[in-house]
Amino acid sequence: MELNAFENLISKRDGDPPETPNTGTAGSKTPAPKALTKVETRNLDFYYGPLQALFGISMVMPEKSVTALIGPSGCGKSTYLRTLNRMNDIIEGTRITGDILVDNEDIYASQVDVVELRKKVGMVFQKSNPFPKSIYDNVAFGPRIGGIKGKSQLDEIVHRTLKQAAIWDEVKDRLNSSALALSGGQQQRLCIARTLATNPEVILMDEPASALDPASTSRIEDLIFELKKDYTIIIVTHNMQQAARVSDCTAFFFQGRLIEFGTTKSLFTTPREKQTEDYITGRFG
Ligand SMILES: Nc1ncnc2c1ncn2[C@@H]1O[C@H](COP(=O)(O)OP(=O)(O)OP(=O)(O)O)[C@@H](O)[C@H]1O
């Protein structure tokens, strides 16, 4: 793939450039000059039993921006993403060293309430996973668990988040129908609304569009672009054009290591590392 092809893709959305040209690599990161840091990892190692999956990952992700994690299969992207809201805790035999900070607070500190953390750092999965309930009840589920019982308050949350997730117009007349009757793309936007309903500040997305057709993918990308005005988004994607289109910063992982991290534009147009260049030009992976 030609590097200037990426420049064309990026330039489509140049109206909203990243404020933080973070150029850190593993073990050497440059502090963000303008935007506030929302999520940071310092020298993060991660193990599945005896298998070390991440090696010394240091990265700073600015607030209200999109950071894409790219790299070949098995390089540790999803593992890294899942450490950011302690999703890996539920896998037996895992171990982590180093620091993960959200709003400058250690999310592995003993006093941290993991349920609260996962509300603040929400997650959208590769395969949409609506509950076998109505559209309304899917979105209202989290707020109800959080103690909100009033119908008018729930109605407001359902309306607001379905609108934010760009699916309101398609479902407003059938809020009581089963969520399972929606198309794959609609289900994924519903799952994004469900995540928004618990008031997250950070949204982790693990290949949110990989199971969708091009039109649905494009809607999800547009949505990500809108959501970053209010949320910090970290997205795993196999699709480099997608990374180039939606993200401000991109991190390239290889064999559990962070090879290069910088603004999406610089990483795709003037990669500093040969491995990055080989990957984005399709020479491997
Ligand atoms: N639950 C698990 N138990 C043991 N090893 C795992 C587990 N999940 C992932 N791994 C291993 O950790 C390494 C990193 O996997 P991970 O899924 O994070 O990579 P990835 O870059 O997200 O891959 P892909 O793009 O294929 O989803 C791989 O060697 C994988 O086999």
The ligand as an ORCA input file, in Angstrom:
! r2SCAN-3c Opt
* xyz 0 1
  N      -6.949    -16.025     27.404
  C      -5.710    -16.250     26.972
  N      -4.955    -17.220     27.545
  C      -3.690    -17.458     27.144
  N      -3.062    -16.768     26.166
  C      -3.769    -15.799     25.552
  C      -5.111    -15.493     25.928
  N      -5.540    -14.467     25.148
  C      -4.512    -14.150     24.338
  N      -3.446    -14.951     24.572
  C      -2.134    -14.901     23.893
  O      -1.573    -13.617     24.112
  C      -0.949    -13.148     22.924
  C      -1.570    -11.825     22.511
  O      -2.924    -12.074     22.132
  P      -3.943    -10.899     21.781
  O      -5.284    -11.519     21.611
  O      -3.801     -9.813     22.760
  O      -3.376    -10.402     20.377
  P      -4.061     -9.484     19.279
  O      -2.988     -8.622     18.740
  O      -5.253     -8.812     19.841
  O      -4.492    -10.571     18.203
  P      -5.708    -10.561     17.145
  O      -5.457     -9.397     16.243
  O      -5.579    -11.865     16.445
  O      -6.985    -10.428     17.925
  C      -1.093    -14.256     21.889
  O       0.074    -15.044     21.938
  C      -2.293    -15.035     22.395
  O      -2.207    -16.386     21.991
*
